[in-house]
Amino acid sequence: MAFVPPEVADQLRPHFDPMVDVVVERIQERVPEYARPGNHTYLSNTREAVAEAFEAFLARVGTTGPPDDGFRERFRSLGAGEAHEGRSLDSLQVAMRTAAVMMWRRITEVQMADPRVFPQRYVGPVAEALFLFLEELAGAAMVGYNQAQAQVSGELRRRRGRLVNLLLSDSAPSPEAVAELALAAEWRLPAQVAVIALGGRKVETEPPPTLPSDVLCDFNRVDPCLVVPDPDGPGRIQSLGNVLRGWHAAVGPTVEVTDAATSLCRARDTLSLVSAGYVPAEGVVRWVDHLAASLLFRDEELMRTMISLRLSPLHELRSAQRERLSETLLAWLQCGFNAKKVAVLLHVHPQTVRYRLRQLEELFGDRLNDTDQRFEMEAALRVLSLSGRIGPGTDPAAGP
């Protein structure tokens, strides 16, 4: 900035002092948020900020030393205040521009009224100083605003983290405790929720996905999860599946808010099926769509015993024959003992199916007439089918 004698500031100061109230009034006209009837503290703070800005600017004129940080701190505080009020910086920026325009108009009026006191050659440098000063104010306000937002966001995340822990605790929380913490966490209490269990990615090395603001999340848990309000809304879970691409995700049943832990338990059961390859990892896998698989794999030791006992006649067969007969027996049980439907399902000739069924009758005998044993055979064969154990070279007795 070109040199401006310090006397210029002294010549301008008497013209600025009477402007403070006028500028405050003009700011309140242009920024309705700052016009608070009856709030004398807010009015006093606005007036003080304008007066300090005027004095800080005049102190900058004619000096080459480092600027005073006092006014920066004032506008950092103002920026932080906007964040705490839940506003953007637009209102504060309008107020600062309004004050700057009125200051400049007053400067030009003084210069035109008495060029000898304020020569024309200083108008340009003073204008440059004013623009730089406005930029510094805006920068200080932005710093304060960002710092406050980070603090507010951090506190809100902590509160929401505590809410997630409460909802997913082993013992069902009271509705009163949930409502109180939901209010503190700025989370609208829904009628129902479902929990999505996540896996398949390293949270430490990859940023978490961007989620809707009403979805509670905790990626710091050993097993990351989401609490989804009103999950049965149109496209709700499907849209989350798009956001969660690259993750294994399973959603539990829709429950009352205080039963969220139950939904998490079911979601984890389903996620374990996805991780083991028993259920395809396509979008967000729904627990309700895989009830049979969840039941069958609930106790793997029990299923291995059932497979060993109920499918024992297949143990001594060659692998290729064992695979064909296991596949045929499962299809026959599923098709209600209709050989023609089995033929269509397996894409083989009906006569081939009848031949295989005669072999199965020879192997299993009266066991095929026992409804309980047929039920357990089908369960055992379903487990093998889901786990890929029905196939060439596999041993049904080996279990899942």
C-alpha atoms as a printed R data frame, in Angstrom:
    type eleno elety resid chain resno       x       y       z
1   ATOM     1    CA   MET     A     1   0.000   0.000   0.000
2   ATOM     2    CA   ALA     A     2   1.273   3.490  -0.869
3   ATOM     3    CA   PHE     A     3   2.341   5.622   2.092
4   ATOM     4    CA   VAL     A     4  -0.423   7.580   3.816
5   ATOM     5    CA   PRO     A     5   0.559  10.063   6.539
6   ATOM     6    CA   PRO     A     6  -0.773   9.174  10.007
7   ATOM     7    CA   GLU     A     7  -2.431  12.580  10.101
8   ATOM     8    CA   VAL     A     8  -4.990  11.330   7.580
9   ATOM     9    CA   ALA     A     9  -6.463   9.050  10.227
10  ATOM    10    CA   ASP     A    10  -6.685  11.961  12.649
11  ATOM    11    CA   GLN     A    11  -8.519  13.987  10.004
12  ATOM    12    CA   LEU     A    12 -11.010  11.160   9.365
13  ATOM    13    CA   ARG     A    13 -11.689  10.139  12.973
14  ATOM    14    CA   PRO     A    14 -14.040  13.019  13.903
15  ATOM    15    CA   HIS     A    15 -16.150  12.168  10.842
16  ATOM    16    CA   PHE     A    16 -16.403   8.470  11.743
17  ATOM    17    CA   ASP     A    17 -17.373   8.710  15.408
18  ATOM    18    CA   PRO     A    18 -20.918  10.003  14.748
19  ATOM    19    CA   MET     A    19 -21.463   7.271  12.138
20  ATOM    20    CA   VAL     A    20 -21.464   4.315  14.525
21  ATOM    21    CA   ASP     A    21 -25.162   4.446  15.425
22  ATOM    22    CA   VAL     A    22 -26.141   5.177  11.825
23  ATOM    23    CA   VAL     A    23 -24.175   2.170  10.580
24  ATOM    24    CA   VAL     A    24 -25.683  -0.077  13.268
25  ATOM    25    CA   GLU     A    25 -29.179   1.028  12.265
26  ATOM    26    CA   ARG     A    26 -28.429   0.378   8.599
27  ATOM    27    CA   ILE     A    27 -27.039  -3.085   9.383
28  ATOM    28    CA   GLN     A    28 -30.193  -3.972  11.309
29  ATOM    29    CA   GLU     A    29 -32.292  -2.877   8.335
30  ATOM    30    CA   ARG     A    30 -30.346  -5.090   5.959
31  ATOM    31    CA   VAL     A    31 -29.886  -8.069   8.291
32  ATOM    32    CA   PRO     A    32 -33.167  -8.868  10.091
33  ATOM    33    CA   GLU     A    33 -31.390 -11.456  12.288
34  ATOM    34    CA   TYR     A    34 -29.484  -8.588  13.927
35  ATOM    35    CA   ALA     A    35 -32.619  -6.558  14.707
36  ATOM    36    CA   ARG     A    36 -33.721  -7.994  18.040
37  ATOM    37    CA   PRO     A    37 -36.258  -5.745  19.767
38  ATOM    38    CA   GLY     A    38 -35.683  -5.500  23.491
39  ATOM    39    CA   ASN     A    39 -32.332  -7.292  23.362
40  ATOM    40    CA   HIS     A    40 -30.085  -4.471  24.550
41  ATOM    41    CA   THR     A    41 -27.092  -6.770  25.022
42  ATOM    42    CA   TYR     A    42 -27.146  -7.812  21.375
43  ATOM    43    CA   LEU     A    43 -27.520  -4.201  20.246
44  ATOM    44    CA   SER     A    44 -24.653  -3.140  22.495
45  ATOM    45    CA   ASN     A    45 -22.416  -5.891  21.110
46  ATOM    46    CA   THR     A    46 -23.186  -4.875  17.530
47  ATOM    47    CA   ARG     A    47 -22.437  -1.236  18.284
48  ATOM    48    CA   GLU     A    48 -19.200  -2.175  20.031
49  ATOM    49    CA   ALA     A    49 -18.100  -4.300  17.078
50  ATOM    50    CA   VAL     A    50 -18.735  -1.461  14.609
51  ATOM    51    CA   ALA     A    51 -16.881   1.072  16.796
52  ATOM    52    CA   GLU     A    52 -13.904  -1.282  17.187
53  ATOM    53    CA   ALA     A    53 -13.805  -1.931  13.445
54  ATOM    54    CA   PHE     A    54 -13.756   1.813  12.704
55  ATOM    55    CA   GLU     A    55 -10.944   2.415  15.184
56  ATOM    56    CA   ALA     A    56  -8.954  -0.594  13.981
57  ATOM    57    CA   PHE     A    57  -9.178   0.633  10.392
58  ATOM    58    CA   LEU     A    58  -8.096   4.160  11.297
59  ATOM    59    CA   ALA     A    59  -5.180   2.671  13.224
60  ATOM    60    CA   ARG     A    60  -4.097   0.868  10.066
61  ATOM    61    CA   VAL     A    61  -3.988   4.042   7.976
62  ATOM    62    CA   GLY     A    62  -0.521   5.554   7.890
63  ATOM    63    CA   THR     A    63   1.231   2.640   9.595
64  ATOM    64    CA   THR     A    64   3.645   0.073   8.183
65  ATOM    65    CA   GLY     A    65   4.054  -2.105  11.277
66  ATOM    66    CA   PRO     A    66   2.237  -5.361  11.998
67  ATOM    67    CA   PRO     A    67  -1.499  -4.947  12.547
68  ATOM    68    CA   ASP     A    68  -3.020  -5.271  16.001
69  ATOM    69    CA   ASP     A    69  -4.566  -8.709  16.614
70  ATOM    70    CA   GLY     A    70  -7.234  -7.330  18.918
71  ATOM    71    CA   PHE     A    71  -9.769  -6.618  16.201
72  ATOM    72    CA   ARG     A    72  -9.103 -10.043  14.658
73  ATOM    73    CA   GLU     A    73 -10.026 -11.686  17.936
74  ATOM    74    CA   ARG     A    74 -13.240  -9.653  18.031
75  ATOM    75    CA   PHE     A    75 -14.254 -10.873  14.570
76  ATOM    76    CA   ARG     A    76 -13.150 -14.430  15.274
77  ATOM    77    CA   SER     A    77 -15.588 -14.286  18.187
78  ATOM    78    CA   LEU     A    78 -18.303 -12.882  15.939
79  ATOM    79    CA   GLY     A    79 -17.756 -15.703  13.438
80  ATOM    80    CA   ALA     A    80 -17.922 -18.264  16.246
81  ATOM    81    CA   GLY     A    81 -21.146 -16.652  17.455
82  ATOM    82    CA   GLU     A    82 -22.749 -17.132  14.058
83  ATOM    83    CA   ALA     A    83 -21.890 -20.839  14.181
84  ATOM    84    CA   HIS     A    84 -23.346 -21.215  17.672
85  ATOM    85    CA   GLU     A    85 -26.503 -19.401  16.528
86  ATOM    86    CA   GLY     A    86 -26.856 -21.993  13.764
87  ATOM    87    CA   ARG     A    87 -26.469 -19.462  10.946
88  ATOM    88    CA   SER     A    88 -24.125 -19.257   7.979
89  ATOM    89    CA   LEU     A    89 -21.642 -16.403   7.631
90  ATOM    90    CA   ASP     A    90 -23.847 -14.645   5.080
91  ATOM    91    CA   SER     A    91 -25.441 -12.270   7.604
92  ATOM    92    CA   LEU     A    92 -22.120 -11.227   9.124
93  ATOM    93    CA   GLN     A    93 -20.588 -10.688   5.685
94  ATOM    94    CA   VAL     A    94 -23.532  -8.487   4.661
95  ATOM    95    CA   ALA     A    95 -23.057  -6.472   7.859
96  ATOM    96    CA   MET     A    96 -19.328  -6.021   7.208
97  ATOM    97    CA   ARG     A    97 -19.874  -4.978   3.591
98  ATOM    98    CA   THR     A    98 -22.585  -2.537   4.674
99  ATOM    99    CA   ALA     A    99 -20.222  -0.899   7.166
100 ATOM   100    CA   ALA     A   100 -17.389  -0.778   4.615
101 ATOM   101    CA   VAL     A   101 -19.592   0.881   1.966
102 ATOM   102    CA   MET     A   102 -20.790   3.513   4.418
103 ATOM   103    CA   MET     A   103 -17.207   4.154   5.560
104 ATOM   104    CA   TRP     A   104 -16.085   4.651   1.981
105 ATOM   105    CA   ARG     A   105 -18.951   7.005   1.215
106 ATOM   106    CA   ARG     A   106 -18.011   9.068   4.227
107 ATOM   107    CA   ILE     A   107 -14.350   9.173   3.170
108 ATOM   108    CA   THR     A   108 -15.252  10.455  -0.295
109 ATOM   109    CA   GLU     A   109 -17.590  13.049   1.215
110 ATOM   110    CA   VAL     A   110 -14.775  14.350   3.444
111 ATOM   111    CA   GLN     A   111 -12.345  14.489   0.540
112 ATOM   112    CA   MET     A   112 -14.757  16.348  -1.709
113 ATOM   113    CA   ALA     A   113 -15.723  18.772   1.054
114 ATOM   114    CA   ASP     A   114 -12.141  19.833   1.824
115 ATOM   115    CA   PRO     A   115  -9.432  18.582  -0.579
116 ATOM   116    CA   ARG     A   116  -6.819  20.589   1.319
117 ATOM   117    CA   VAL     A   117  -7.402  18.595   4.519
118 ATOM   118    CA   PHE     A   118  -7.679  15.266   2.698
119 ATOM   119    CA   PRO     A   119  -5.849  15.498  -0.677
120 ATOM   120    CA   GLN     A   120  -7.048  13.488  -3.662
121 ATOM   121    CA   ARG     A   121  -3.744  11.565  -3.898
122 ATOM   122    CA   TYR     A   122  -4.542   9.719  -0.685
123 ATOM   123    CA   VAL     A   123  -7.958   8.480  -1.763
124 ATOM   124    CA   GLY     A   124  -6.601   5.468  -3.668
125 ATOM   125    CA   PRO     A   125  -4.276   4.233  -0.893
126 ATOM   126    CA   VAL     A   126  -6.997   4.664   1.721
127 ATOM   127    CA   ALA     A   127  -9.426   2.679  -0.484
128 ATOM   128    CA   GLU     A   128  -6.823  -0.070  -0.821
129 ATOM   129    CA   ALA     A   129  -6.379  -0.107   2.953
130 ATOM   130    CA   LEU     A   130 -10.150  -0.380   3.423
131 ATOM   131    CA   PHE     A   131 -10.502  -3.315   1.046
132 ATOM   132    CA   LEU     A   132  -7.571  -5.161   2.651
133 ATOM   133    CA   PHE     A   133  -9.030  -4.475   6.071
134 ATOM   134    CA   LEU     A   134 -12.416  -5.893   5.039
135 ATOM   135    CA   GLU     A   135 -10.676  -8.990   3.720
136 ATOM   136    CA   GLU     A   136  -8.880  -9.437   7.043
137 ATOM   137    CA   LEU     A   137 -12.143  -9.104   8.964
138 ATOM   138    CA   ALA     A   138 -13.797 -11.695   6.751
139 ATOM   139    CA   GLY     A   139 -10.846 -14.058   7.175
140 ATOM   140    CA   ALA     A   140 -10.885 -13.696  10.973
141 ATOM   141    CA   ALA     A   141 -14.642 -14.341  11.068
142 ATOM   142    CA   MET     A   142 -14.204 -17.441   8.906
143 ATOM   143    CA   VAL     A   143 -11.522 -18.826  11.216
144 ATOM   144    CA   GLY     A   144 -13.762 -18.345  14.263
145 ATOM   145    CA   TYR     A   145 -16.750 -19.793  12.441
146 ATOM   146    CA   ASN     A   146 -14.879 -22.923  11.328
147 ATOM   147    CA   GLN     A   147 -13.377 -23.494  14.761
148 ATOM   148    CA   ALA     A   148 -16.768 -23.170  16.443
149 ATOM   149    CA   GLN     A   149 -18.402 -25.461  13.890
150 ATOM   150    CA   ALA     A   150 -15.738 -28.087  14.505
151 ATOM   151    CA   GLN     A   151 -16.358 -27.856  18.252
152 ATOM   152    CA   VAL     A   152 -20.128 -28.023  17.817
153 ATOM   153    CA   SER     A   153 -19.851 -30.941  15.380
154 ATOM   154    CA   GLY     A   154 -17.457 -32.757  17.679
155 ATOM   155    CA   GLU     A   155 -19.757 -32.359  20.672
156 ATOM   156    CA   LEU     A   156 -22.755 -33.439  18.590
157 ATOM   157    CA   ARG     A   157 -20.852 -36.532  17.418
158 ATOM   158    CA   ARG     A   158 -19.976 -37.387  21.001
159 ATOM   159    CA   ARG     A   159 -23.604 -37.053  22.078
160 ATOM   160    CA   ARG     A   160 -24.773 -39.193  19.178
161 ATOM   161    CA   GLY     A   161 -22.114 -41.756  20.016
162 ATOM   162    CA   ARG     A   162 -23.467 -41.935  23.559
163 ATOM   163    CA   LEU     A   163 -26.972 -42.304  22.143
164 ATOM   164    CA   VAL     A   164 -25.875 -45.232  19.959
165 ATOM   165    CA   ASN     A   165 -24.268 -46.900  22.987
166 ATOM   166    CA   LEU     A   166 -27.466 -46.417  24.977
167 ATOM   167    CA   LEU     A   167 -29.701 -47.817  22.229
168 ATOM   168    CA   LEU     A   168 -27.488 -50.859  21.672
169 ATOM   169    CA   SER     A   169 -26.744 -51.655  25.301
170 ATOM   170    CA   ASP     A   170 -27.375 -55.189  26.552
171 ATOM   171    CA   SER     A   171 -30.296 -54.119  28.706
172 ATOM   172    CA   ALA     A   172 -33.159 -52.275  27.024
173 ATOM   173    CA   PRO     A   173 -32.990 -48.545  27.881
174 ATOM   174    CA   SER     A   174 -35.967 -46.694  29.283
175 ATOM   175    CA   PRO     A   175 -37.983 -44.534  26.859
176 ATOM   176    CA   GLU     A   176 -37.311 -41.516  29.092
177 ATOM   177    CA   ALA     A   177 -33.519 -41.966  28.923
178 ATOM   178    CA   VAL     A   178 -33.630 -42.382  25.142
179 ATOM   179    CA   ALA     A   179 -35.825 -39.306  24.681
180 ATOM   180    CA   GLU     A   180 -33.554 -37.161  26.864
181 ATOM   181    CA   LEU     A   181 -30.341 -38.141  25.100
182 ATOM   182    CA   ALA     A   182 -31.994 -37.943  21.647
183 ATOM   183    CA   LEU     A   183 -32.952 -34.337  22.401
184 ATOM   184    CA   ALA     A   184 -29.382 -33.514  23.452
185 ATOM   185    CA   ALA     A   185 -28.057 -35.211  20.297
186 ATOM   186    CA   GLU     A   186 -30.493 -33.291  18.055
187 ATOM   187    CA   TRP     A   187 -31.970 -36.573  16.799
188 ATOM   188    CA   ARG     A   188 -35.684 -36.667  16.068
189 ATOM   189    CA   LEU     A   189 -37.067 -39.637  17.942
190 ATOM   190    CA   PRO     A   190 -38.661 -41.998  15.367
191 ATOM   191    CA   ALA     A   191 -41.429 -44.522  15.852
192 ATOM   192    CA   GLN     A   192 -39.219 -47.444  14.799
193 ATOM   193    CA   VAL     A   193 -35.628 -48.224  13.854
194 ATOM   194    CA   ALA     A   194 -33.538 -50.951  12.286
195 ATOM   195    CA   VAL     A   195 -29.828 -51.531  12.770
196 ATOM   196    CA   ILE     A   196 -27.385 -52.184   9.934
197 ATOM   197    CA   ALA     A   197 -24.261 -54.186  10.818
198 ATOM   198    CA   LEU     A   198 -21.209 -53.420   8.670
199 ATOM   199    CA   GLY     A   199 -18.079 -55.349   7.774
200 ATOM   200    CA   GLY     A   200 -15.675 -56.130   4.978
201 ATOM   201    CA   ARG     A   201 -13.640 -52.893   5.080
202 ATOM   202    CA   LYS     A   202 -10.855 -51.468   7.221
203 ATOM   203    CA   VAL     A   203 -12.290 -48.395   8.912
204 ATOM   204    CA   GLU     A   204  -8.826 -47.239   9.993
205 ATOM   205    CA   THR     A   205  -7.614 -46.782   6.422
206 ATOM   206    CA   GLU     A   206 -10.767 -45.637   4.634
207 ATOM   207    CA   PRO     A   207 -13.006 -42.632   5.322
208 ATOM   208    CA   PRO     A   208 -16.549 -43.440   6.473
209 ATOM   209    CA   PRO     A   209 -19.373 -42.941   3.951
210 ATOM   210    CA   THR     A   210 -21.464 -39.785   3.875
211 ATOM   211    CA   LEU     A   211 -24.804 -40.684   5.429
212 ATOM   212    CA   PRO     A   212 -28.161 -38.912   5.827
213 ATOM   213    CA   SER     A   213 -28.124 -36.656   8.887
214 ATOM   214    CA   ASP     A   214 -30.821 -38.649  10.685
215 ATOM   215    CA   VAL     A   215 -28.884 -41.931  10.517
216 ATOM   216    CA   LEU     A   216 -26.902 -42.594  13.686
217 ATOM   217    CA   CYS     A   217 -23.523 -44.200  13.043
218 ATOM   218    CA   ASP     A   218 -20.592 -45.495  15.046
219 ATOM   219    CA   PHE     A   219 -17.543 -46.499  13.041
220 ATOM   220    CA   ASN     A   220 -15.389 -46.660  16.179
221 ATOM   221    CA   ARG     A   221 -17.057 -49.820  17.465
222 ATOM   222    CA   VAL     A   222 -15.344 -53.178  16.981
223 ATOM   223    CA   ASP     A   223 -18.245 -54.010  14.651
224 ATOM   224    CA   PRO     A   224 -19.391 -50.751  12.968
225 ATOM   225    CA   CYS     A   225 -23.117 -50.220  12.674
226 ATOM   226    CA   LEU     A   226 -25.852 -47.755  11.754
227 ATOM   227    CA   VAL     A   227 -29.145 -47.012  13.483
228 ATOM   228    CA   VAL     A   228 -31.686 -46.172  10.775
229 ATOM   229    CA   PRO     A   229 -34.912 -44.360  11.749
230 ATOM   230    CA   ASP     A   230 -38.157 -45.346  10.008
231 ATOM   231    CA   PRO     A   231 -36.360 -47.959   7.858
232 ATOM   232    CA   ASP     A   232 -39.460 -49.150   6.003
233 ATOM   233    CA   GLY     A   233 -39.899 -45.877   4.124
234 ATOM   234    CA   PRO     A   234 -39.874 -46.114   0.305
235 ATOM   235    CA   GLY     A   235 -36.353 -46.764  -0.966
236 ATOM   236    CA   ARG     A   236 -34.830 -46.091   2.458
237 ATOM   237    CA   ILE     A   237 -32.643 -49.185   2.786
238 ATOM   238    CA   GLN     A   238 -31.933 -49.336  -0.949
239 ATOM   239    CA   SER     A   239 -30.555 -45.775  -0.958
240 ATOM   240    CA   LEU     A   240 -28.290 -46.640   1.977
241 ATOM   241    CA   GLY     A   241 -27.077 -49.638  -0.008
242 ATOM   242    CA   ASN     A   242 -25.889 -47.249  -2.716
243 ATOM   243    CA   VAL     A   243 -23.976 -45.199  -0.131
244 ATOM   244    CA   LEU     A   244 -22.449 -48.323   1.437
245 ATOM   245    CA   ARG     A   245 -20.938 -49.736  -1.755
246 ATOM   246    CA   GLY     A   246 -17.821 -51.711  -0.910
247 ATOM   247    CA   TRP     A   247 -19.104 -52.698   2.523
248 ATOM   248    CA   HIS     A   248 -20.756 -55.908   3.607
249 ATOM   249    CA   ALA     A   249 -24.024 -54.712   5.138
250 ATOM   250    CA   ALA     A   250 -26.919 -56.537   6.764
251 ATOM   251    CA   VAL     A   251 -30.024 -54.998   8.324
252 ATOM   252    CA   GLY     A   252 -31.937 -56.494  11.215
253 ATOM   253    CA   PRO     A   253 -35.700 -56.381  11.754
254 ATOM   254    CA   THR     A   254 -37.657 -53.168  12.262
255 ATOM   255    CA   VAL     A   255 -38.250 -52.717  16.001
256 ATOM   256    CA   GLU     A   256 -39.260 -50.166  18.607
257 ATOM   257    CA   VAL     A   257 -36.484 -47.713  19.415
258 ATOM   258    CA   THR     A   258 -35.809 -49.269  22.808
259 ATOM   259    CA   ASP     A   259 -35.369 -52.712  21.145
260 ATOM   260    CA   ALA     A   260 -32.566 -51.617  18.810
261 ATOM   261    CA   ALA     A   261 -30.152 -54.118  20.392
262 ATOM   262    CA   THR     A   262 -32.356 -56.962  19.148
263 ATOM   263    CA   SER     A   263 -32.182 -55.631  15.599
264 ATOM   264    CA   LEU     A   264 -28.392 -55.404  15.899
265 ATOM   265    CA   CYS     A   265 -28.156 -59.030  17.050
266 ATOM   266    CA   ARG     A   266 -30.147 -60.237  14.040
267 ATOM   267    CA   ALA     A   267 -28.174 -58.008  11.696
268 ATOM   268    CA   ARG     A   268 -24.906 -59.486  12.982
269 ATOM   269    CA   ASP     A   269 -26.239 -63.020  12.464
270 ATOM   270    CA   THR     A   270 -27.049 -62.160   8.864
271 ATOM   271    CA   LEU     A   271 -23.717 -60.395   8.336
272 ATOM   272    CA   SER     A   272 -21.890 -63.535   9.473
273 ATOM   273    CA   LEU     A   273 -23.740 -65.458   6.738
274 ATOM   274    CA   VAL     A   274 -22.654 -62.852   4.187
275 ATOM   275    CA   SER     A   275 -19.036 -62.909   5.384
276 ATOM   276    CA   ALA     A   276 -18.969 -66.726   5.211
277 ATOM   277    CA   GLY     A   277 -20.341 -66.684   1.669
278 ATOM   278    CA   TYR     A   278 -23.602 -68.429   2.568
279 ATOM   279    CA   VAL     A   279 -25.627 -65.393   1.450
280 ATOM   280    CA   PRO     A   280 -24.697 -63.167  -1.535
281 ATOM   281    CA   ALA     A   281 -23.328 -59.735  -0.576
282 ATOM   282    CA   GLU     A   282 -25.724 -57.683  -2.707
283 ATOM   283    CA   GLY     A   283 -26.605 -54.242  -1.323
284 ATOM   284    CA   VAL     A   284 -27.939 -54.265   2.224
285 ATOM   285    CA   VAL     A   285 -28.906 -57.856   2.976
286 ATOM   286    CA   ARG     A   286 -32.158 -58.131   4.927
287 ATOM   287    CA   TRP     A   287 -32.388 -60.508   7.867
288 ATOM   288    CA   VAL     A   288 -36.070 -61.071   7.127
289 ATOM   289    CA   ASP     A   289 -35.171 -62.487   3.684
290 ATOM   290    CA   HIS     A   290 -32.876 -65.167   5.144
291 ATOM   291    CA   LEU     A   291 -34.710 -66.523   8.173
292 ATOM   292    CA   ALA     A   292 -34.150 -70.177   7.251
293 ATOM   293    CA   ALA     A   293 -30.412 -69.687   6.724
294 ATOM   294    CA   SER     A   294 -30.149 -67.766  10.008
295 ATOM   295    CA   LEU     A   295 -31.851 -70.632  11.808
296 ATOM   296    CA   LEU     A   296 -29.859 -73.401  10.098
297 ATOM   297    CA   PHE     A   297 -26.463 -71.836  10.805
298 ATOM   298    CA   ARG     A   298 -27.328 -70.746  14.342
299 ATOM   299    CA   ASP     A   299 -25.680 -73.866  15.800
300 ATOM   300    CA   GLU     A   300 -23.073 -75.266  13.422
301 ATOM   301    CA   GLU     A   301 -22.099 -78.120  15.745
302 ATOM   302    CA   LEU     A   302 -25.725 -79.257  15.819
303 ATOM   303    CA   MET     A   303 -25.930 -79.047  12.021
304 ATOM   304    CA   ARG     A   304 -22.750 -81.109  11.584
305 ATOM   305    CA   THR     A   305 -24.263 -83.790  13.794
306 ATOM   306    CA   MET     A   306 -27.546 -83.707  11.843
307 ATOM   307    CA   ILE     A   307 -25.711 -83.958   8.522
308 ATOM   308    CA   SER     A   308 -23.627 -86.863   9.761
309 ATOM   309    CA   LEU     A   309 -26.637 -88.787  11.102
310 ATOM   310    CA   ARG     A   310 -29.349 -88.046   8.577
311 ATOM   311    CA   LEU     A   311 -27.182 -88.296   5.433
312 ATOM   312    CA   SER     A   312 -25.073 -91.254   6.566
313 ATOM   313    CA   PRO     A   313 -26.295 -93.542   3.710
314 ATOM   314    CA   LEU     A   314 -24.462 -91.242   1.273
315 ATOM   315    CA   HIS     A   315 -21.083 -91.540   3.005
316 ATOM   316    CA   GLU     A   316 -19.756 -94.565   1.159
317 ATOM   317    CA   LEU     A   317 -20.702 -93.432  -2.354
318 ATOM   318    CA   ARG     A   318 -18.242 -92.177  -4.937
319 ATOM   319    CA   SER     A   319 -18.062 -88.368  -5.001
320 ATOM   320    CA   ALA     A   320 -19.835 -87.956  -8.358
321 ATOM   321    CA   GLN     A   321 -22.679 -90.302  -7.380
322 ATOM   322    CA   ARG     A   322 -22.941 -88.708  -3.937
323 ATOM   323    CA   GLU     A   323 -23.265 -85.247  -5.504
324 ATOM   324    CA   ARG     A   324 -25.996 -86.376  -7.947
325 ATOM   325    CA   LEU     A   325 -28.070 -88.133  -5.328
326 ATOM   326    CA   SER     A   326 -27.721 -85.316  -2.776
327 ATOM   327    CA   GLU     A   327 -28.912 -82.825  -5.371
328 ATOM   328    CA   THR     A   328 -31.810 -85.068  -6.404
329 ATOM   329    CA   LEU     A   329 -32.894 -85.798  -2.823
330 ATOM   330    CA   LEU     A   330 -32.979 -82.079  -1.955
331 ATOM   331    CA   ALA     A   331 -34.978 -81.249  -5.090
332 ATOM   332    CA   TRP     A   332 -37.391 -84.133  -4.424
333 ATOM   333    CA   LEU     A   333 -38.045 -82.933  -0.858
334 ATOM   334    CA   GLN     A   334 -38.488 -79.347  -2.045
335 ATOM   335    CA   CYS     A   335 -40.841 -80.302  -4.896
336 ATOM   336    CA   GLY     A   336 -43.260 -82.262  -2.739
337 ATOM   337    CA   PHE     A   337 -42.061 -85.678  -4.049
338 ATOM   338    CA   ASN     A   338 -43.078 -84.807  -7.636
339 ATOM   339    CA   ALA     A   339 -40.582 -86.459  -9.996
340 ATOM   340    CA   LYS     A   340 -41.626 -84.394 -13.003
341 ATOM   341    CA   LYS     A   341 -40.979 -81.128 -11.155
342 ATOM   342    CA   VAL     A   342 -37.610 -82.467 -10.034
343 ATOM   343    CA   ALA     A   343 -36.712 -83.237 -13.648
344 ATOM   344    CA   VAL     A   344 -37.572 -79.689 -14.710
345 ATOM   345    CA   LEU     A   345 -35.667 -78.194 -11.791
346 ATOM   346    CA   LEU     A   346 -32.525 -80.260 -12.428
347 ATOM   347    CA   HIS     A   347 -32.790 -80.149 -16.239
348 ATOM   348    CA   VAL     A   348 -32.657 -83.935 -16.573
349 ATOM   349    CA   HIS     A   349 -35.000 -86.566 -18.065
350 ATOM   350    CA   PRO     A   350 -37.853 -87.761 -15.788
351 ATOM   351    CA   GLN     A   351 -36.647 -91.326 -16.239
352 ATOM   352    CA   THR     A   352 -33.246 -90.297 -14.874
353 ATOM   353    CA   VAL     A   353 -34.957 -88.813 -11.843
354 ATOM   354    CA   ARG     A   354 -36.945 -92.012 -11.236
355 ATOM   355    CA   TYR     A   355 -33.766 -94.082 -11.472
356 ATOM   356    CA   ARG     A   356 -32.054 -91.877  -8.884
357 ATOM   357    CA   LEU     A   357 -35.095 -91.983  -6.613
358 ATOM   358    CA   ARG     A   358 -35.003 -95.798  -6.649
359 ATOM   359    CA   GLN     A   359 -31.367 -95.593  -5.588
360 ATOM   360    CA   LEU     A   360 -32.307 -93.232  -2.756
361 ATOM   361    CA   GLU     A   361 -35.093 -95.574  -1.627
362 ATOM   362    CA   GLU     A   362 -32.589 -98.433  -1.483
363 ATOM   363    CA   LEU     A   363 -30.144 -96.305   0.550
364 ATOM   364    CA   PHE     A   364 -32.563 -94.658   2.995
365 ATOM   365    CA   GLY     A   365 -35.384 -97.194   3.145
366 ATOM   366    CA   ASP     A   366 -38.181 -96.410   5.581
367 ATOM   367    CA   ARG     A   367 -36.463 -93.213   6.669
368 ATOM   368    CA   LEU     A   368 -37.956 -91.497   3.631
369 ATOM   369    CA   ASN     A   369 -41.423 -92.233   5.035
370 ATOM   370    CA   ASP     A   370 -40.667 -90.598   8.398
371 ATOM   371    CA   THR     A   371 -41.774 -86.923   8.286
372 ATOM   372    CA   ASP     A   372 -39.395 -85.865  11.046
373 ATOM   373    CA   GLN     A   373 -36.402 -87.457   9.357
374 ATOM   374    CA   ARG     A   374 -37.383 -85.997   5.980
375 ATOM   375    CA   PHE     A   375 -37.521 -82.540   7.594
376 ATOM   376    CA   GLU     A   376 -34.042 -82.996   9.089
377 ATOM   377    CA   MET     A   377 -32.674 -84.388   5.807
378 ATOM   378    CA   GLU     A   378 -33.911 -81.305   3.962
379 ATOM   379    CA   ALA     A   379 -32.419 -79.013   6.600
380 ATOM   380    CA   ALA     A   380 -29.064 -80.813   6.347
381 ATOM   381    CA   LEU     A   381 -29.101 -80.702   2.550
382 ATOM   382    CA   ARG     A   382 -30.034 -77.000   2.563
383 ATOM   383    CA   VAL     A   383 -27.036 -76.266   4.759
384 ATOM   384    CA   LEU     A   384 -24.763 -78.143   2.371
385 ATOM   385    CA   SER     A   385 -26.281 -76.367  -0.609
386 ATOM   386    CA   LEU     A   386 -25.850 -72.901   0.954
387 ATOM   387    CA   SER     A   387 -22.287 -73.672   2.006
388 ATOM   388    CA   GLY     A   388 -21.346 -75.121  -1.393
389 ATOM   389    CA   ARG     A   389 -20.871 -78.612  -0.007
390 ATOM   390    CA   ILE     A   390 -23.166 -80.186  -2.606
391 ATOM   391    CA   GLY     A   391 -20.951 -80.417  -5.663
392 ATOM   392    CA   PRO     A   392 -18.468 -82.687  -7.426
393 ATOM   393    CA   GLY     A   393 -15.952 -84.159  -5.024
394 ATOM   394    CA   THR     A   394 -17.655 -82.942  -1.869
395 ATOM   395    CA   ASP     A   395 -18.524 -85.003   1.166
396 ATOM   396    CA   PRO     A   396 -21.928 -84.253   2.736
397 ATOM   397    CA   ALA     A   397 -20.716 -85.784   5.985
398 ATOM   398    CA   ALA     A   398 -18.005 -83.125   6.250
399 ATOM   399    CA   GLY     A   399 -20.592 -80.555   7.348
400 ATOM   400    CA   PRO     A   400 -20.785 -76.809   6.667
